[in-house]
């Protein structure tokens, strides 16, 4: 099932334990302009190789990880599971990035690899000065981002999050097409931000899913403001639960789910009559019973794989943009998590949109598909 893929490059997606260990990067020092498919792919290889270099320093050793996380509890099995998946993903992404270059071109890091071991060797043994300088400048970003991801994987059996799916029908964004991204906003409606965000998105010709909180949405609907009826024009409204609390901790979690779903389906604010909804649990926390309910009702549970950290007051809008764009280059596809409660997401999309456009034809194709899918059973 698809809903308005937010951003596709056609020319040329739970929070850290220590807030100070959030991955922050400064892209002002990146050595060249990213303006087409080829430059996107070169930049993608730079980010992949930098991350590979950090991962290569990790040995799954209990004492090392206890020191790394400064915690006694560790789940090495889950950390290993995440490492295996991530190594396969990065190897695949690197190979995809080679399609726009001539193999053997060291200046563009266009060097073929057969497997992770060869990719790891390349990351640690190359003479590209641009890559070397960029890697040194931003080593801390990938070190802290690695910390974020491995912490989530270590906690996954105690606290579910976006790091792993509980069922194959859940979506993180890794199954998308290359350079295909879905834009999402959580926690609304939050006025006047939601209105401003939607207006900006329409001006940019970018579509998004707004995951609303039921209690906020209910108050929003009661106002019966004519202007409010247009806020979600060309957008998709999904459920974020009724209150912003982890579903596993809610006694009446099923009623919470049903109440918000009914509010969304009865509102008809999207300009068409939907039968199913997109759902994202707060913090990504969910239990197997909830996942089964979503699947049985043929709704779609969407997580994310690109956390903007826009909620973090320590990150400026520029830092949010730099982080998101770096992760887009790294993952090459996915679901990007923003929030209505601030305008950092719009700053990010405007910056990206300066050089990347979603064609009118593609946008119409996507919107037509949304209407079709929302009026029938979700596959």
Short mmCIF file of the C-alpha atoms (twelve columns), coordinates in Angstrom:
data_MODEL
# 
_entry.id   MODEL 
# 
loop_
_atom_site.group_PDB 
_atom_site.id 
_atom_site.type_symbol 
_atom_site.label_atom_id 
_atom_site.label_alt_id 
_atom_site.label_comp_id 
_atom_site.label_asym_id 
_atom_site.label_seq_id 
_atom_site.Cartn_x 
_atom_site.Cartn_y 
_atom_site.Cartn_z 
_atom_site.pdbx_PDB_model_num 
ATOM 1   C CA . UNK A 1   0.000   0.000   0.000   1 
ATOM 2   C CA . UNK A 2   1.269   3.466   -0.840  1 
ATOM 3   C CA . UNK A 3   0.275   6.950   0.158   1 
ATOM 4   C CA . UNK A 4   1.786   9.986   -1.529  1 
ATOM 5   C CA . UNK A 5   5.468   9.289   -1.681  1 
ATOM 6   C CA . UNK A 6   6.784   12.568  -0.384  1 
ATOM 7   C CA . UNK A 7   9.994   13.084  -2.334  1 
ATOM 8   C CA . UNK A 8   11.687  11.317  -5.210  1 
ATOM 9   C CA . UNK A 9   14.920  12.380  -6.851  1 
ATOM 10  C CA . UNK A 10  14.019  12.400  -10.525 1 
ATOM 11  C CA . UNK A 11  16.555  14.872  -11.882 1 
ATOM 12  C CA . UNK A 12  20.115  15.198  -11.844 1 
ATOM 13  C CA . UNK A 13  12.791  8.736   5.324   1 
ATOM 14  C CA . UNK A 14  12.889  6.213   19.943  1 
ATOM 15  C CA . UNK A 15  15.468  8.621   20.885  1 
ATOM 16  C CA . UNK A 16  19.035  8.283   21.987  1 
ATOM 17  C CA . UNK A 17  19.710  7.424   25.606  1 
ATOM 18  C CA . UNK A 18  22.111  10.340  25.943  1 
ATOM 19  C CA . UNK A 19  20.760  13.460  24.252  1 
ATOM 20  C CA . UNK A 20  24.326  14.651  23.735  1 
ATOM 21  C CA . UNK A 21  25.080  11.544  21.646  1 
ATOM 22  C CA . UNK A 22  22.606  12.366  18.892  1 
ATOM 23  C CA . UNK A 23  24.208  12.318  15.465  1 
ATOM 24  C CA . UNK A 24  24.799  15.909  14.298  1 
ATOM 25  C CA . UNK A 25  26.596  16.769  11.072  1 
ATOM 26  C CA . UNK A 26  27.553  19.981  9.260   1 
ATOM 27  C CA . UNK A 27  27.120  19.623  5.508   1 
ATOM 28  C CA . UNK A 28  28.494  23.102  4.764   1 
ATOM 29  C CA . UNK A 29  31.921  21.523  4.404   1 
ATOM 30  C CA . UNK A 30  30.841  18.829  1.935   1 
ATOM 31  C CA . UNK A 31  33.335  19.076  -0.961  1 
ATOM 32  C CA . UNK A 32  30.928  19.389  -3.921  1 
ATOM 33  C CA . UNK A 33  27.401  20.405  -4.940  1 
ATOM 34  C CA . UNK A 34  24.720  17.701  -5.132  1 
ATOM 35  C CA . UNK A 35  22.607  18.590  -8.153  1 
ATOM 36  C CA . UNK A 36  21.897  15.464  -10.213 1 
ATOM 37  C CA . UNK A 37  21.741  11.663  -10.020 1 
ATOM 38  C CA . UNK A 38  25.487  11.268  -10.476 1 
ATOM 39  C CA . UNK A 39  26.456  13.721  -7.724  1 
ATOM 40  C CA . UNK A 40  23.792  12.194  -5.459  1 
ATOM 41  C CA . UNK A 41  25.378  8.772   -5.970  1 
ATOM 42  C CA . UNK A 42  28.917  10.039  -5.318  1 
ATOM 43  C CA . UNK A 43  27.740  11.711  -2.104  1 
ATOM 44  C CA . UNK A 44  25.871  8.524   -1.194  1 
ATOM 45  C CA . UNK A 45  29.085  6.502   -1.532  1 
ATOM 46  C CA . UNK A 46  30.904  9.003   0.688   1 
ATOM 47  C CA . UNK A 47  28.292  8.621   3.453   1 
ATOM 48  C CA . UNK A 48  28.127  4.831   3.121   1 
ATOM 49  C CA . UNK A 49  31.908  4.475   3.351   1 
ATOM 50  C CA . UNK A 50  32.067  6.788   6.388   1 
ATOM 51  C CA . UNK A 51  29.445  4.713   8.209   1 
ATOM 52  C CA . UNK A 52  31.099  1.446   7.191   1 
ATOM 53  C CA . UNK A 53  34.353  2.753   8.638   1 
ATOM 54  C CA . UNK A 54  32.705  3.308   12.029  1 
ATOM 55  C CA . UNK A 55  30.934  -0.060  11.989  1 
ATOM 56  C CA . UNK A 56  34.220  -1.795  11.162  1 
ATOM 57  C CA . UNK A 57  35.594  -0.658  14.516  1 
ATOM 58  C CA . UNK A 58  32.893  -2.609  16.370  1 
ATOM 59  C CA . UNK A 59  33.520  -6.053  17.770  1 
ATOM 60  C CA . UNK A 60  30.478  -7.643  19.375  1 
ATOM 61  C CA . UNK A 61  32.074  -7.982  22.757  1 
ATOM 62  C CA . UNK A 62  30.017  -7.662  25.935  1 
ATOM 63  C CA . UNK A 63  32.577  -5.651  27.884  1 
ATOM 64  C CA . UNK A 64  33.140  -3.285  24.968  1 
ATOM 65  C CA . UNK A 65  29.415  -2.658  24.598  1 
ATOM 66  C CA . UNK A 66  28.888  -2.100  28.302  1 
ATOM 67  C CA . UNK A 67  31.506  0.609   28.123  1 
ATOM 68  C CA . UNK A 68  30.009  1.954   24.863  1 
ATOM 69  C CA . UNK A 69  26.465  2.224   26.277  1 
ATOM 70  C CA . UNK A 70  27.459  2.774   29.903  1 
ATOM 71  C CA . UNK A 71  24.735  0.300   30.882  1 
ATOM 72  C CA . UNK A 72  24.736  -3.187  32.348  1 
ATOM 73  C CA . UNK A 73  21.847  -4.523  30.261  1 
ATOM 74  C CA . UNK A 74  22.839  -5.663  26.803  1 
ATOM 75  C CA . UNK A 75  21.182  -7.853  24.207  1 
ATOM 76  C CA . UNK A 76  24.057  -8.994  22.027  1 
ATOM 77  C CA . UNK A 77  21.793  -11.229 19.953  1 
ATOM 78  C CA . UNK A 78  19.678  -8.254  18.835  1 
ATOM 79  C CA . UNK A 79  22.761  -6.111  18.232  1 
ATOM 80  C CA . UNK A 80  24.149  -8.865  16.001  1 
ATOM 81  C CA . UNK A 81  20.828  -9.106  14.182  1 
ATOM 82  C CA . UNK A 82  20.920  -5.385  13.473  1 
ATOM 83  C CA . UNK A 83  24.553  -5.532  12.349  1 
ATOM 84  C CA . UNK A 84  23.847  -8.327  9.863   1 
ATOM 85  C CA . UNK A 85  20.908  -6.428  8.358   1 
ATOM 86  C CA . UNK A 86  22.818  -3.138  8.214   1 
ATOM 87  C CA . UNK A 87  25.901  -4.648  6.595   1 
ATOM 88  C CA . UNK A 88  23.754  -6.241  3.879   1 
ATOM 89  C CA . UNK A 89  21.856  -2.989  3.340   1 
ATOM 90  C CA . UNK A 90  24.971  -0.819  3.056   1 
ATOM 91  C CA . UNK A 91  26.634  -3.258  0.674   1 
ATOM 92  C CA . UNK A 92  23.534  -3.278  -1.513  1 
ATOM 93  C CA . UNK A 93  23.208  0.525   -1.435  1 
ATOM 94  C CA . UNK A 94  26.855  0.985   -2.359  1 
ATOM 95  C CA . UNK A 95  26.463  -1.308  -5.369  1 
ATOM 96  C CA . UNK A 96  23.333  0.577   -6.489  1 
ATOM 97  C CA . UNK A 97  25.250  3.865   -6.315  1 
ATOM 98  C CA . UNK A 98  27.779  2.565   -8.879  1 
ATOM 99  C CA . UNK A 99  25.240  2.619   -11.726 1 
ATOM 100 C CA . UNK A 100 25.991  6.241   -12.659 1 
ATOM 101 C CA . UNK A 101 29.791  6.069   -12.705 1 
ATOM 102 C CA . UNK A 102 32.668  4.439   -14.572 1 
ATOM 103 C CA . UNK A 103 34.185  1.634   -12.511 1 
ATOM 104 C CA . UNK A 104 37.734  2.299   -11.416 1 
ATOM 105 C CA . UNK A 105 37.332  6.063   -11.024 1 
ATOM 106 C CA . UNK A 106 38.984  6.616   -7.652  1 
ATOM 107 C CA . UNK A 107 38.117  10.341  -7.588  1 
ATOM 108 C CA . UNK A 108 34.431  9.395   -7.458  1 
ATOM 109 C CA . UNK A 109 35.073  6.313   -5.292  1 
ATOM 110 C CA . UNK A 110 33.620  4.210   -8.094  1 
ATOM 111 C CA . UNK A 111 35.259  0.960   -7.007  1 
ATOM 112 C CA . UNK A 112 33.333  -2.286  -7.352  1 
ATOM 113 C CA . UNK A 113 32.985  -4.596  -4.348  1 
ATOM 114 C CA . UNK A 114 31.602  -8.112  -4.115  1 
ATOM 115 C CA . UNK A 115 30.699  -8.255  -0.435  1 
ATOM 116 C CA . UNK A 116 30.850  -6.542  2.968   1 
ATOM 117 C CA . UNK A 117 34.453  -7.548  3.568   1 
ATOM 118 C CA . UNK A 118 35.581  -5.784  0.393   1 
ATOM 119 C CA . UNK A 119 33.452  -2.739  1.229   1 
ATOM 120 C CA . UNK A 120 34.947  -2.613  4.716   1 
ATOM 121 C CA . UNK A 121 38.456  -2.835  3.287   1 
ATOM 122 C CA . UNK A 122 37.703  -0.023  0.834   1 
ATOM 123 C CA . UNK A 123 36.344  2.195   3.616   1 
ATOM 124 C CA . UNK A 124 39.543  1.822   5.609   1 
ATOM 125 C CA . UNK A 125 42.061  1.767   2.756   1 
ATOM 126 C CA . UNK A 126 41.649  4.438   0.103   1 
ATOM 127 C CA . UNK A 127 43.612  7.473   -1.042  1 
ATOM 128 C CA . UNK A 128 40.718  9.787   -1.901  1 
ATOM 129 C CA . UNK A 129 41.603  13.044  -0.145  1 
ATOM 130 C CA . UNK A 130 38.057  14.475  -0.389  1 
ATOM 131 C CA . UNK A 131 36.616  11.387  1.295   1 
ATOM 132 C CA . UNK A 132 39.417  11.346  3.874   1 
ATOM 133 C CA . UNK A 133 38.864  14.996  4.822   1 
ATOM 134 C CA . UNK A 134 35.066  14.615  4.934   1 
ATOM 135 C CA . UNK A 135 35.388  11.480  7.050   1 
ATOM 136 C CA . UNK A 136 37.609  13.229  9.579   1 
ATOM 137 C CA . UNK A 137 35.270  16.214  9.821   1 
ATOM 138 C CA . UNK A 138 32.206  14.101  10.507  1 
ATOM 139 C CA . UNK A 139 33.525  11.070  12.344  1 
ATOM 140 C CA . UNK A 140 31.524  11.999  15.455  1 
ATOM 141 C CA . UNK A 141 28.240  12.085  13.505  1 
ATOM 142 C CA . UNK A 142 28.467  8.448   12.502  1 
ATOM 143 C CA . UNK A 143 29.895  7.404   15.838  1 
ATOM 144 C CA . UNK A 144 26.876  8.938   17.620  1 
ATOM 145 C CA . UNK A 145 24.412  7.713   15.001  1 
ATOM 146 C CA . UNK A 146 25.826  4.209   15.413  1 
ATOM 147 C CA . UNK A 147 25.256  4.619   19.145  1 
ATOM 148 C CA . UNK A 148 21.604  5.557   18.528  1 
ATOM 149 C CA . UNK A 149 20.921  2.533   16.345  1 
ATOM 150 C CA . UNK A 150 22.752  -0.042  18.438  1 
ATOM 151 C CA . UNK A 151 21.110  1.187   21.615  1 
ATOM 152 C CA . UNK A 152 17.681  0.731   20.036  1 
ATOM 153 C CA . UNK A 153 18.565  -2.775  18.890  1 
ATOM 154 C CA . UNK A 154 19.921  -3.691  22.337  1 
ATOM 155 C CA . UNK A 155 16.678  -2.564  23.995  1 
ATOM 156 C CA . UNK A 156 14.363  -4.047  21.360  1 
ATOM 157 C CA . UNK A 157 13.196  -7.061  23.389  1 
ATOM 158 C CA . UNK A 158 12.237  -4.804  26.289  1 
ATOM 159 C CA . UNK A 159 11.076  -1.738  24.365  1 
ATOM 160 C CA . UNK A 160 9.860   -2.080  20.794  1 
ATOM 161 C CA . UNK A 161 10.730  0.726   18.384  1 
ATOM 162 C CA . UNK A 162 11.306  1.430   14.700  1 
ATOM 163 C CA . UNK A 163 14.563  -0.559  14.704  1 
ATOM 164 C CA . UNK A 164 12.887  -3.956  14.027  1 
ATOM 165 C CA . UNK A 165 9.516   -5.005  12.636  1 
ATOM 166 C CA . UNK A 166 7.296   -7.475  14.487  1 
ATOM 167 C CA . UNK A 167 5.639   -8.605  11.260  1 
ATOM 168 C CA . UNK A 168 6.569   -8.539  7.574   1 
ATOM 169 C CA . UNK A 169 3.509   -6.393  6.854   1 
ATOM 170 C CA . UNK A 170 4.896   -3.502  8.898   1 
ATOM 171 C CA . UNK A 171 6.787   -0.916  6.855   1 
ATOM 172 C CA . UNK A 172 9.986   0.923   7.821   1 
ATOM 173 C CA . UNK A 173 10.764  2.285   4.358   1 
ATOM 174 C CA . UNK A 174 13.477  -0.165  3.334   1 
ATOM 175 C CA . UNK A 175 11.237  -1.809  0.714   1 
ATOM 176 C CA . UNK A 176 10.787  1.397   -1.309  1 
ATOM 177 C CA . UNK A 177 12.333  2.013   -4.700  1 
ATOM 178 C CA . UNK A 178 15.758  3.645   -4.832  1 
ATOM 179 C CA . UNK A 179 15.654  7.427   -4.062  1 
ATOM 180 C CA . UNK A 180 12.003  7.169   -3.008  1 
ATOM 181 C CA . UNK A 181 11.028  8.811   0.286   1 
ATOM 182 C CA . UNK A 182 7.794   9.185   2.226   1 
ATOM 183 C CA . UNK A 183 7.367   12.355  4.302   1 
ATOM 184 C CA . UNK A 184 5.458   12.034  7.599   1 
ATOM 185 C CA . UNK A 185 4.482   14.373  10.441  1 
ATOM 186 C CA . UNK A 186 3.445   13.167  13.915  1 
ATOM 187 C CA . UNK A 187 1.509   14.573  16.895  1 
ATOM 188 C CA . UNK A 188 -0.899  17.011  15.200  1 
ATOM 189 C CA . UNK A 189 -3.123  18.733  14.599  1 
ATOM 190 C CA . UNK A 190 -1.018  21.454  16.174  1 
ATOM 191 C CA . UNK A 191 -2.222  24.884  15.082  1 
ATOM 192 C CA . UNK A 192 -1.060  27.064  13.520  1 
ATOM 193 C CA . UNK A 193 1.884   24.805  12.599  1 
ATOM 194 C CA . UNK A 194 -0.174  22.098  10.877  1 
ATOM 195 C CA . UNK A 195 -1.845  24.663  8.652   1 
ATOM 196 C CA . UNK A 196 1.458   26.340  7.771   1 
ATOM 197 C CA . UNK A 197 3.151   23.009  7.112   1 
ATOM 198 C CA . UNK A 198 0.362   21.798  4.824   1 
ATOM 199 C CA . UNK A 199 0.363   25.079  2.910   1 
ATOM 200 C CA . UNK A 200 4.129   24.916  2.448   1 
ATOM 201 C CA . UNK A 201 3.950   21.292  1.308   1 
ATOM 202 C CA . UNK A 202 1.336   22.136  -1.310  1 
ATOM 203 C CA . UNK A 203 3.434   25.047  -2.535  1 
ATOM 204 C CA . UNK A 204 6.401   22.702  -2.843  1 
ATOM 205 C CA . UNK A 205 4.214   20.068  -4.526  1 
ATOM 206 C CA . UNK A 206 5.167   17.554  -1.867  1 
ATOM 207 C CA . UNK A 207 2.628   15.243  -0.262  1 
ATOM 208 C CA . UNK A 208 2.831   13.759  3.223   1 
ATOM 209 C CA . UNK A 209 1.059   11.649  5.809   1 
ATOM 210 C CA . UNK A 210 -0.018  13.461  8.974   1 
ATOM 211 C CA . UNK A 211 -0.289  11.011  11.886  1 
ATOM 212 C CA . UNK A 212 -2.760  12.761  14.180  1 
ATOM 213 C CA . UNK A 213 -3.413  12.208  17.874  1 
ATOM 214 C CA . UNK A 214 -7.082  11.398  18.417  1 
ATOM 215 C CA . UNK A 215 -7.567  13.836  21.311  1 
ATOM 216 C CA . UNK A 216 -6.043  16.682  19.262  1 
ATOM 217 C CA . UNK A 217 -7.993  15.702  16.162  1 
ATOM 218 C CA . UNK A 218 -11.279 15.539  18.064  1 
ATOM 219 C CA . UNK A 219 -10.836 19.110  19.372  1 
ATOM 220 C CA . UNK A 220 -9.829  20.202  15.888  1 
ATOM 221 C CA . UNK A 221 -13.019 18.749  14.361  1 
ATOM 222 C CA . UNK A 222 -15.282 20.357  16.970  1 
ATOM 223 C CA . UNK A 223 -14.160 23.838  15.970  1 
ATOM 224 C CA . UNK A 224 -15.915 23.440  12.595  1 
ATOM 225 C CA . UNK A 225 -13.684 26.128  11.140  1 
ATOM 226 C CA . UNK A 226 -14.064 26.299  7.373   1 
ATOM 227 C CA . UNK A 227 -10.345 27.005  7.048   1 
ATOM 228 C CA . UNK A 228 -9.566  23.773  8.906   1 
ATOM 229 C CA . UNK A 229 -11.387 21.773  6.259   1 
ATOM 230 C CA . UNK A 230 -8.601  22.588  3.803   1 
ATOM 231 C CA . UNK A 231 -5.591  21.833  6.003   1 
ATOM 232 C CA . UNK A 232 -5.154  18.266  4.778   1 
ATOM 233 C CA . UNK A 233 -5.863  18.951  1.118   1 
ATOM 234 C CA . UNK A 234 -3.670  16.663  -1.027  1 
ATOM 235 C CA . UNK A 235 -2.391  15.030  2.152   1 
ATOM 236 C CA . UNK A 236 -3.127  11.778  3.927   1 
ATOM 237 C CA . UNK A 237 -4.351  11.609  7.535   1 
ATOM 238 C CA . UNK A 238 -3.173  8.644   9.598   1 
ATOM 239 C CA . UNK A 239 -3.646  7.604   13.220  1 
ATOM 240 C CA . UNK A 240 -1.061  8.143   15.961  1 
ATOM 241 C CA . UNK A 241 -3.374  6.761   18.630  1 
ATOM 242 C CA . UNK A 242 -5.731  8.790   20.796  1 
ATOM 243 C CA . UNK A 243 -3.153  9.929   23.372  1 
ATOM 244 C CA . UNK A 244 0.621   10.132  23.086  1 
ATOM 245 C CA . UNK A 245 1.375   7.141   25.288  1 
ATOM 246 C CA . UNK A 246 2.971   3.784   24.445  1 
ATOM 247 C CA . UNK A 247 0.273   1.312   23.399  1 
ATOM 248 C CA . UNK A 248 1.749   -1.535  25.508  1 
ATOM 249 C CA . UNK A 249 1.064   0.595   28.608  1 
ATOM 250 C CA . UNK A 250 -2.564  1.385   27.726  1 
ATOM 251 C CA . UNK A 251 -5.235  -0.730  29.407  1 
ATOM 252 C CA . UNK A 252 -7.879  0.002   26.763  1 
ATOM 253 C CA . UNK A 253 -5.500  0.137   23.825  1 
ATOM 254 C CA . UNK A 254 -7.990  -1.455  21.408  1 
ATOM 255 C CA . UNK A 255 -10.647 1.169   22.202  1 
ATOM 256 C CA . UNK A 256 -8.001  3.863   21.755  1 
ATOM 257 C CA . UNK A 257 -7.194  2.506   18.304  1 
ATOM 258 C CA . UNK A 258 -10.838 2.218   17.254  1 
ATOM 259 C CA . UNK A 259 -11.799 5.685   18.481  1 
ATOM 260 C CA . UNK A 260 -9.091  7.485   16.535  1 
ATOM 261 C CA . UNK A 261 -9.694  5.395   13.435  1 
ATOM 262 C CA . UNK A 262 -13.398 6.277   13.484  1 
ATOM 263 C CA . UNK A 263 -12.643 9.989   13.904  1 
ATOM 264 C CA . UNK A 264 -10.369 9.918   10.851  1 
ATOM 265 C CA . UNK A 265 -12.646 7.887   8.610   1 
ATOM 266 C CA . UNK A 266 -15.742 9.945   9.485   1 
ATOM 267 C CA . UNK A 267 -14.005 13.303  9.017   1 
ATOM 268 C CA . UNK A 268 -13.658 13.070  5.225   1 
ATOM 269 C CA . UNK A 269 -11.033 15.853  5.363   1 
ATOM 270 C CA . UNK A 270 -8.865  14.291  2.673   1 
ATOM 271 C CA . UNK A 271 -11.379 14.964  -0.064  1 
ATOM 272 C CA . UNK A 272 -12.372 11.343  -0.578  1 
ATOM 273 C CA . UNK A 273 -14.015 8.612   1.483   1 
ATOM 274 C CA . UNK A 274 -11.353 6.309   2.912   1 
ATOM 275 C CA . UNK A 275 -12.080 2.840   4.286   1 
ATOM 276 C CA . UNK A 276 -8.707  1.997   5.806   1 
ATOM 277 C CA . UNK A 277 -6.067  3.969   7.663   1 
ATOM 278 C CA . UNK A 278 -2.349  4.288   8.104   1 
ATOM 279 C CA . UNK A 279 -1.251  3.855   11.704  1 
ATOM 280 C CA . UNK A 280 1.900   4.735   13.619  1 
ATOM 281 C CA . UNK A 281 2.144   3.941   17.354  1 
ATOM 282 C CA . UNK A 282 3.713   6.629   19.593  1 
ATOM 283 C CA . UNK A 283 7.479   6.077   19.964  1 
ATOM 284 C CA . UNK A 284 7.081   3.086   17.629  1 
ATOM 285 C CA . UNK A 285 6.190   1.012   20.713  1 
ATOM 286 C CA . UNK A 286 3.685   -1.751  20.077  1 
ATOM 287 C CA . UNK A 287 2.757   -5.265  21.158  1 
ATOM 288 C CA . UNK A 288 1.996   -8.301  19.001  1 
ATOM 289 C CA . UNK A 289 -1.732  -8.047  19.757  1 
ATOM 290 C CA . UNK A 290 -1.830  -4.502  18.388  1 
ATOM 291 C CA . UNK A 291 0.060   -5.472  15.245  1 
ATOM 292 C CA . UNK A 292 -2.358  -8.365  14.690  1 
ATOM 293 C CA . UNK A 293 -5.338  -6.032  15.049  1 
ATOM 294 C CA . UNK A 294 -3.916  -3.596  12.481  1 
ATOM 295 C CA . UNK A 295 -3.292  -6.416  10.004  1 
ATOM 296 C CA . UNK A 296 -6.646  -8.114  10.621  1 
ATOM 297 C CA . UNK A 297 -8.449  -4.824  9.925   1 
ATOM 298 C CA . UNK A 298 -6.365  -4.442  6.747   1 
ATOM 299 C CA . UNK A 299 -4.912  -1.143  7.918   1 
ATOM 300 C CA . UNK A 300 -1.216  -0.378  7.403   1 
ATOM 301 C CA . UNK A 301 1.354   0.114   10.173  1 
ATOM 302 C CA . UNK A 302 4.098   2.542   9.167   1 
ATOM 303 C CA . UNK A 303 7.258   3.051   11.180  1 
ATOM 304 C CA . UNK A 304 10.269  5.018   9.871   1 
ATOM 305 C CA . UNK A 305 13.958  4.609   9.148   1 
ATOM 306 C CA . UNK A 306 15.021  8.277   9.073   1 
ATOM 307 C CA . UNK A 307 14.491  10.020  12.413  1 
ATOM 308 C CA . UNK A 308 14.931  13.752  11.906  1 
ATOM 309 C CA . UNK A 309 15.239  14.439  15.652  1 
ATOM 310 C CA . UNK A 310 13.338  17.676  14.951  1 
ATOM 311 C CA . UNK A 311 11.698  17.399  18.392  1 
ATOM 312 C CA . UNK A 312 15.130  17.777  20.009  1 
ATOM 313 C CA . UNK A 313 15.510  21.378  21.203  1 
ATOM 314 C CA . UNK A 314 19.296  21.045  21.040  1 
ATOM 315 C CA . UNK A 315 19.150  20.687  17.253  1 
ATOM 316 C CA . UNK A 316 18.682  23.770  15.087  1 
ATOM 317 C CA . UNK A 317 16.658  23.627  11.874  1 
ATOM 318 C CA . UNK A 318 19.924  23.610  9.922   1 
ATOM 319 C CA . UNK A 319 21.218  20.655  11.952  1 
ATOM 320 C CA . UNK A 320 17.965  18.779  11.340  1 
ATOM 321 C CA . UNK A 321 18.327  19.359  7.592   1 
ATOM 322 C CA . UNK A 322 21.982  18.239  7.584   1 
ATOM 323 C CA . UNK A 323 21.112  15.097  9.543   1 
ATOM 324 C CA . UNK A 324 18.117  14.154  7.388   1 
ATOM 325 C CA . UNK A 325 19.876  14.712  4.074   1 
ATOM 326 C CA . UNK A 326 22.913  12.711  5.216   1 
ATOM 327 C CA . UNK A 327 20.659  9.791   6.188   1 
ATOM 328 C CA . UNK A 328 18.831  10.054  2.856   1 
ATOM 329 C CA . UNK A 329 22.189  9.672   1.128   1 
ATOM 330 C CA . UNK A 330 23.044  6.745   3.392   1 
ATOM 331 C CA . UNK A 331 19.782  4.788   3.083   1 
ATOM 332 C CA . UNK A 332 18.773  6.017   -0.414  1 
ATOM 333 C CA . UNK A 333 15.091  5.392   0.403   1 
ATOM 334 C CA . UNK A 334 12.727  5.439   3.333   1 
ATOM 335 C CA . UNK A 335 10.198  7.066   5.629   1 
ATOM 336 C CA . UNK A 336 11.219  10.366  7.205   1 
ATOM 337 C CA . UNK A 337 9.844   11.247  10.646  1 
ATOM 338 C CA . UNK A 338 8.985   14.901  11.369  1 
ATOM 339 C CA . UNK A 339 6.550   16.505  13.846  1 
ATOM 340 C CA . UNK A 340 3.832   19.168  13.547  1 
ATOM 341 C CA . UNK A 341 5.005   20.702  16.812  1 
ATOM 342 C CA . UNK A 342 7.813   22.633  15.080  1 
ATOM 343 C CA . UNK A 343 8.718   23.966  11.627  1 
ATOM 344 C CA . UNK A 344 12.137  22.294  11.263  1 
ATOM 345 C CA . UNK A 345 10.743  19.707  8.868   1 
ATOM 346 C CA . UNK A 346 9.549   22.359  6.436   1 
ATOM 347 C CA . UNK A 347 12.932  24.081  6.545   1 
ATOM 348 C CA . UNK A 348 14.509  20.726  5.651   1 
ATOM 349 C CA . UNK A 349 12.135  20.040  2.744   1 
ATOM 350 C CA . UNK A 350 12.522  23.543  1.357   1 
ATOM 351 C CA . UNK A 351 16.305  23.172  1.402   1 
ATOM 352 C CA . UNK A 352 16.133  19.825  -0.381  1 
ATOM 353 C CA . UNK A 353 13.534  21.087  -2.827  1 
ATOM 354 C CA . UNK A 354 15.884  23.845  -3.980  1 
ATOM 355 C CA . UNK A 355 17.590  21.283  -6.186  1 
ATOM 356 C CA . UNK A 356 15.217  18.300  -6.246  1 
ATOM 357 C CA . UNK A 357 11.759  18.400  -7.831  1 
ATOM 358 C CA . UNK A 358 8.893   15.924  -7.822  1 
ATOM 359 C CA . UNK A 359 7.480   16.063  -11.351 1 
ATOM 360 C CA . UNK A 360 3.840   17.099  -11.826 1 
ATOM 361 C CA . UNK A 361 3.157   13.880  -13.739 1 
ATOM 362 C CA . UNK A 362 4.594   11.667  -10.988 1 
ATOM 363 C CA . UNK A 363 2.759   13.625  -8.286  1 
ATOM 364 C CA . UNK A 364 -0.570  13.106  -10.065 1 
ATOM 365 C CA . UNK A 365 0.145   9.399   -10.529 1 
ATOM 366 C CA . UNK A 366 0.849   9.088   -6.791  1 
ATOM 367 C CA . UNK A 367 -2.276  10.981  -5.773  1 
ATOM 368 C CA . UNK A 368 -4.451  8.918   -8.114  1 
ATOM 369 C CA . UNK A 369 -3.004  5.755   -6.584  1 
ATOM 370 C CA . UNK A 370 -3.709  7.033   -3.068  1 
ATOM 371 C CA . UNK A 371 -7.378  7.637   -3.837  1 
ATOM 372 C CA . UNK A 372 -7.679  4.209   -5.447  1 
ATOM 373 C CA . UNK A 373 -6.011  2.377   -2.551  1 
ATOM 374 C CA . UNK A 374 -7.890  4.247   0.156   1 
ATOM 375 C CA . UNK A 375 -11.248 3.279   -1.306  1 
ATOM 376 C CA . UNK A 376 -10.574 -0.443  -1.284  1 
ATOM 377 C CA . UNK A 377 -9.080  -3.123  0.917   1 
ATOM 378 C CA . UNK A 378 -5.405  -2.657  1.643   1 
ATOM 379 C CA . UNK A 379 -3.300  -5.486  0.179   1 
# 
